[in-house]
Every structure is written in C-alpha cells, then in structure tokens.
Amino acid sequence: MDTPLPGLSAREMSRLYEQTLAAEYVSWVLDHRERTGDDAYHAAVVCGTDAAPGAVVGGPANSIVTETLGVGFDAEDPVATLDRVEAVFHAAKSSKVVFEYAPYADRVYVPLLRRRGYVYDHSLHVFVRTLDGAQIETDDRIPVERLDPADAVRQREVARLVAIGKESVRAGGSPSAEAFAVADLTTSCRRVATFVAIIDGQPAAAGSAGVWRGHPLSAAHLNLYGAATLPVFRGRGAQTALMRARLAWGTAEGAVTASLDCRPGVASERNARRLGFELIYSKPVFHKALDGGR
C-alpha cells in the first residue's frame, strides 16, 4: 500500500503516527504531575523507547484521559506488555482499560485481547500529509491567537471552551469534569501549542498541536488534536482557520510530516481532506471494565 509520504511504507507511517502520539500523551501527563502534584493521572512507556514508545496514560474512574497507543511495533512480549498496560490503569483507578490497535501492528494481540475480555468500542480514521517545504496559507478573515499556558486564567477559559465544544453543551451549561480534565491537560502542557480562533471578538474555537522530534522515521512530526468549537460558532470556518494555523506553526518548527485522527464522518475529517490530508487507515478501539478477568 502506498502512502502520501515519500519513502515511508504504510506500516512505517502507522508506527510513526502511533508512537509520536503516544509520546505526546505521556508528556501531557508528566507535565501535569510536575506542575500540579496531582497523582491521579498515570503514564508509562510499556514497550519500545522513549523516542518511539508504546505507551499508556490513565486517569481516575470515568476519566476520558485513558489511552494505549503505539503498541505492537517492536517485537515486544505481548503478555508482559499488556500486563504493564493494565497495571497503569489500575494505578490510576480508571473505570476501564482502553486499547487502540493500529492495523499494521503485530496481530498477536488480537487473540490476547479476546481472551482477556476486551470488546470493540469504536473506530478512528487516521489522516497524514507531508509538510516538508509546504507553503501553508493562513486565513486572515478569522484571527487566530496562540495561547500562553502561563496565563492560568486564560488557559482555564480555553480548556472550558474545548470541553464545552467536545460535549456540545448548550449556552449557559457546564461541561463534565471528565471533559474538562482532558482539555486542561492538553492546553496547560508546556510542550503543546494551543491556538484560539476569534469570531465577533470572542474565543470561538481552539485546537492544540505538538511536534515530536527524535523518532527514527522522521526528523520532526506534527500531531494535531484537541480541537473543538463552541456550538454557537459552528459552520463559520473556525476549525479550518485553526488547522491552517497549526500546520503553519508545525512547518515553522521544522515538522516534515503531520497527522490527526477523528471519528468517521465528523467535520474534522472534511477539513483535513480539504487541507491535503489523506486517510491511511482506520483503527479499532477496544476496552474492558477494569475488573475484567484475564
């Protein structure tokens, strides 16, 4: 299978995306713990290397900050690796274990997940594009500002915006604590760049991005995530403006590849296709209750 990235096979592109995103997730949690002393969230590299990890992050019961990424690319012992994955979720007192399984990863995990009681939850589409030498045009009609994570008041406002947008909360309502927690982790992380789109003089949408350096398959890779728009401002181009701004930032930071994932059929998918991303695969996400048997 060809990919839109010269020189990389489909498996290599899958490995690059999954492992750089895993590294980004771990950086959120470690940064959060260092800044706040909050030990409710746990993260660990369970296989691979720090530059190219298979990793897991876990949050407290019912938290949506629960992911396993990048596993199955480095000939690791699957039983021992899955033991380590589940131990992180136990330490975080999560309500369930979540395992994202890239289709190019080692298939030895399929029967193991089945034996341990994991069930299919949903699928994600993964999109990639090249940035090397790209000219990314920004949209001057919608101002986009970069968030200063040191501005605690503004950062919390943006985290709340993202959480409201993710849950489509009606005007005047409040997002769930779980949605706010993941938005807060992302937008406050010092390794992450978060951008805010302004419409009618008000913050209307936000989205984050991280550049990961040192992976053996890419000098620098840009991951886009955490995008959301307040319901009242949807359909006015805020997310396209944010996507352009983050691509331009990543290019300036030296990224040569870029990626994002989303559920099928959402606005992010349409925006990604318009801005040159191509679908390279869909991946299933499995879960099981934390007390599920082995």
C-alpha positions as CSV (number, residue, x, y, z in Angstrom):
1,M,0.0,0.0,0.0
2,D,1.3,3.4,-1.0
3,T,1.2,6.4,1.4
4,P,1.2,10.1,0.7
5,L,4.6,10.4,2.4
6,P,7.5,9.6,0.1
7,G,9.9,6.9,1.5
8,L,7.6,5.6,4.2
9,S,5.6,2.3,3.9
10,A,2.1,2.1,5.3
11,R,3.5,0.2,8.3
12,E,6.2,2.8,8.9
13,M,3.7,5.7,8.7
14,S,1.4,3.9,11.1
15,R,4.3,3.3,13.5
16,L,5.4,7.0,13.2
17,Y,1.9,8.3,14.0
18,E,1.1,5.9,16.8
19,Q,4.4,6.3,18.6
20,T,4.7,10.0,18.3
21,L,1.2,10.4,19.6
22,A,1.9,8.0,22.5
23,A,5.0,10.1,23.4
24,E,2.8,13.3,23.3
25,Y,0.2,11.8,25.6
26,V,2.9,10.8,28.1
27,S,4.3,14.3,28.0
28,W,0.9,15.8,28.9
29,V,0.6,13.6,32.0
30,L,4.1,14.0,33.2
31,D,4.0,17.8,32.7
32,H,0.7,17.9,34.6
33,R,2.0,15.9,37.5
34,E,5.2,18.0,37.7
35,R,3.2,21.3,37.7
36,T,0.4,20.4,40.0
37,G,1.5,17.4,42.1
38,D,-1.7,15.6,41.0
39,D,-1.0,11.9,41.1
40,A,-4.5,10.9,39.9
41,Y,-3.1,10.5,36.4
42,H,-0.5,8.0,35.4
43,A,1.6,7.4,32.3
44,A,4.2,4.9,31.3
45,V,6.2,3.7,28.4
46,V,5.4,0.0,28.2
47,C,7.5,-1.0,25.2
48,G,9.8,0.5,22.6
49,T,11.9,3.5,23.5
50,D,11.3,7.0,24.9
51,A,11.7,8.4,21.4
52,A,9.5,5.7,19.8
53,P,7.3,4.3,22.6
54,G,4.3,2.1,23.0
55,A,2.7,3.9,26.0
56,V,-0.4,4.2,28.1
57,V,-2.0,7.0,30.1
58,G,-4.7,6.5,32.6
59,G,-6.9,8.8,34.6
60,P,-9.3,8.3,37.6
61,A,-12.6,6.4,37.3
62,N,-14.7,7.6,34.4
63,S,-11.9,9.9,33.1
64,I,-11.7,10.1,29.3
65,V,-7.9,10.6,29.7
66,T,-7.4,6.8,29.1
67,E,-5.4,5.6,26.1
68,T,-3.0,2.9,25.0
69,L,-1.0,3.8,21.8
70,G,1.9,2.6,19.8
71,V,1.9,-1.0,21.0
72,G,2.8,-3.8,18.6
73,F,5.6,-2.4,16.5
74,D,8.8,-3.5,18.3
75,A,8.5,-7.3,18.8
76,E,7.7,-6.9,22.5
77,D,6.4,-9.7,24.7
78,P,2.6,-9.1,24.3
79,V,1.6,-10.8,27.6
80,A,4.1,-8.8,29.6
81,T,3.2,-5.6,27.7
82,L,-0.5,-6.0,28.3
83,D,0.2,-6.7,32.0
84,R,2.0,-3.4,32.2
85,V,-0.8,-1.6,30.3
86,E,-3.4,-2.8,32.7
87,A,-1.2,-2.0,35.7
88,V,-1.2,1.7,34.7
89,F,-5.0,1.8,34.6
90,H,-5.2,0.1,37.9
91,A,-2.8,2.6,39.5
92,A,-4.9,5.4,38.1
93,K,-8.1,3.8,39.4
94,S,-9.6,4.1,35.9
95,S,-13.0,2.7,35.3
96,K,-11.9,0.8,32.2
97,V,-8.8,-0.1,30.1
98,V,-8.7,1.4,26.6
99,F,-6.5,-0.1,23.8
100,E,-6.1,1.5,20.4
101,Y,-4.9,-1.1,17.9
102,A,-3.3,0.1,14.7
103,P,-4.0,-2.4,11.8
104,Y,-0.2,-2.6,11.0
105,A,0.7,-3.6,14.5
106,D,1.6,-7.1,15.4
107,R,-1.6,-9.2,15.2
108,V,-0.5,-11.4,18.1
109,Y,-2.5,-9.0,20.4
110,V,-5.9,-9.9,18.7
111,P,-6.4,-13.3,20.4
112,L,-4.9,-12.0,23.7
113,L,-7.3,-9.1,23.9
114,R,-10.2,-11.5,23.2
115,R,-9.1,-13.9,25.9
116,R,-8.9,-11.1,28.4
117,G,-12.4,-9.9,27.7
118,Y,-11.8,-6.7,25.6
119,V,-14.7,-5.7,23.3
120,Y,-14.8,-3.3,20.3
121,D,-15.9,0.2,21.2
122,H,-15.5,2.4,18.1
123,S,-13.1,3.2,15.2
124,L,-10.9,6.2,14.4
125,H,-9.8,7.4,11.0
126,V,-6.1,8.4,10.8
127,F,-5.0,11.1,8.3
128,V,-1.5,12.1,7.3
129,R,0.2,14.6,4.9
130,T,3.7,15.8,4.2
131,L,4.9,19.3,5.3
132,D,8.4,19.3,4.0
133,G,8.7,22.6,2.1
134,A,5.0,23.2,2.2
135,Q,3.5,26.7,2.0
136,I,0.6,26.8,4.4
137,E,-1.7,29.8,3.8
138,T,-3.5,31.1,6.9
139,D,-7.0,32.6,6.9
140,D,-6.9,36.3,7.7
141,R,-10.7,36.6,8.0
142,I,-10.6,34.7,11.3
143,P,-7.9,35.9,13.8
144,V,-6.0,33.1,15.5
145,E,-4.1,33.6,18.7
146,R,-1.6,31.3,20.3
147,L,-2.4,30.6,24.0
148,D,0.2,31.3,26.6
149,P,-0.1,28.4,29.0
150,A,1.5,30.5,31.7
151,D,-1.7,32.7,31.7
152,A,-3.6,30.5,34.1
153,V,-6.9,32.4,33.8
154,R,-6.9,32.4,30.0
155,Q,-5.7,28.8,29.9
156,R,-8.6,27.6,32.1
157,E,-11.1,29.6,29.9
158,V,-9.8,27.9,26.8
159,A,-9.9,24.5,28.4
160,R,-13.5,25.1,29.3
161,L,-14.2,26.2,25.7
162,V,-12.8,23.0,24.4
163,A,-14.7,20.8,26.9
164,I,-18.0,22.6,26.0
165,G,-17.3,22.2,22.3
166,K,-16.5,18.5,22.7
167,E,-19.7,17.8,24.5
168,S,-21.9,20.3,22.6
169,V,-23.0,21.8,25.8
170,R,-25.9,24.3,25.4
171,A,-25.3,28.0,26.1
172,G,-25.0,28.6,29.9
173,G,-24.3,25.0,30.7
174,S,-21.2,23.4,32.0
175,P,-19.1,20.6,30.7
176,S,-18.5,17.4,32.6
177,A,-15.5,17.1,34.9
178,E,-14.0,14.4,32.7
179,A,-14.2,16.5,29.5
180,F,-12.6,19.5,31.3
181,A,-9.8,17.3,32.7
182,V,-8.6,16.2,29.3
183,A,-8.9,19.7,27.9
184,D,-7.0,21.1,30.8
185,L,-4.2,18.5,30.5
186,T,-3.7,19.4,26.8
187,T,-4.0,23.2,26.9
188,S,-1.8,23.6,30.0
189,C,1.1,21.4,28.8
190,R,4.3,23.3,28.1
191,R,5.2,21.0,25.2
192,V,1.9,21.7,23.4
193,A,0.9,24.7,21.3
194,T,-2.7,25.7,21.6
195,F,-4.4,28.1,19.3
196,V,-7.7,30.0,19.7
197,A,-9.9,31.3,16.9
198,I,-11.7,34.6,17.5
199,I,-15.1,35.3,15.9
200,D,-17.1,38.5,16.7
201,G,-14.4,39.4,19.2
202,Q,-14.9,36.3,21.2
203,P,-13.0,33.0,21.6
204,A,-14.9,30.6,19.4
205,A,-12.8,27.5,18.9
206,A,-9.5,26.1,20.0
207,G,-7.1,23.3,18.9
208,S,-3.7,22.0,20.0
209,A,-0.7,20.6,18.3
210,G,2.6,19.0,19.3
211,V,5.9,18.5,17.4
212,W,7.8,15.3,18.3
213,R,11.5,15.1,17.5
214,G,13.8,12.2,17.5
215,H,11.6,9.4,16.2
216,P,13.8,7.2,13.9
217,L,11.4,7.6,11.0
218,S,11.1,11.4,11.0
219,A,13.2,14.4,12.0
220,A,10.1,16.1,13.3
221,H,6.4,15.0,13.3
222,L,3.4,17.2,13.9
223,N,0.3,15.8,15.6
224,L,-3.0,17.8,15.7
225,Y,-5.5,17.1,18.5
226,G,-7.9,18.6,21.0
227,A,-10.0,20.7,18.5
228,A,-13.4,21.9,19.4
229,T,-15.8,24.8,18.6
230,L,-18.5,26.4,20.7
231,P,-21.9,25.3,19.2
232,V,-23.0,28.8,18.5
233,F,-20.0,29.5,16.3
234,R,-20.0,26.3,14.2
235,G,-20.1,26.4,10.5
236,R,-18.2,29.6,10.2
237,G,-14.7,28.3,9.4
238,A,-13.1,28.4,12.8
239,Q,-11.7,24.9,12.7
240,T,-10.3,25.4,9.1
241,A,-8.5,28.5,10.3
242,L,-7.1,26.6,13.3
243,M,-6.0,23.7,11.2
244,R,-4.1,26.1,8.9
245,A,-2.6,28.0,11.8
246,R,-1.3,24.7,13.4
247,L,0.1,23.4,10.1
248,A,1.9,26.8,9.6
249,W,3.3,26.6,13.1
250,G,4.4,23.0,12.7
251,T,6.1,23.9,9.4
252,A,8.0,26.7,11.1
253,E,9.0,24.3,13.9
254,G,10.6,22.0,11.3
255,A,8.0,19.3,11.1
256,V,8.1,17.3,7.8
257,T,5.1,15.1,8.4
258,A,1.7,15.8,10.1
259,S,-1.2,13.7,11.3
260,L,-4.5,13.7,13.1
261,D,-7.3,11.2,13.9
262,C,-11.0,11.6,14.3
263,R,-14.2,9.6,14.3
264,P,-15.6,8.9,10.8
265,G,-17.8,11.5,9.2
266,V,-17.1,14.4,11.5
267,A,-16.2,18.0,10.4
268,S,-12.5,17.4,11.2
269,E,-12.4,14.7,8.5
270,R,-13.8,17.1,5.9
271,N,-11.4,19.9,6.9
272,A,-8.5,17.5,6.9
273,R,-9.2,16.3,3.3
274,R,-9.6,19.9,2.1
275,L,-6.1,20.8,3.5
276,G,-4.3,17.9,1.9
277,F,-4.5,15.1,4.4
278,E,-5.1,11.6,3.2
279,L,-6.7,8.7,5.0
280,I,-4.2,6.0,5.6
281,Y,-6.1,3.6,7.8
282,S,-8.9,3.1,10.3
283,K,-8.2,1.6,13.6
284,P,-10.4,-0.2,16.2
285,V,-10.5,0.9,19.8
286,F,-11.1,-1.8,22.4
287,H,-12.0,-1.6,26.0
288,K,-12.9,-3.7,29.0
289,A,-14.0,-3.0,32.6
290,L,-11.1,-2.5,34.9
291,D,-12.1,-5.6,37.0
292,G,-12.3,-7.8,33.8
293,G,-10.7,-11.2,34.2
294,R,-7.5,-12.3,32.5
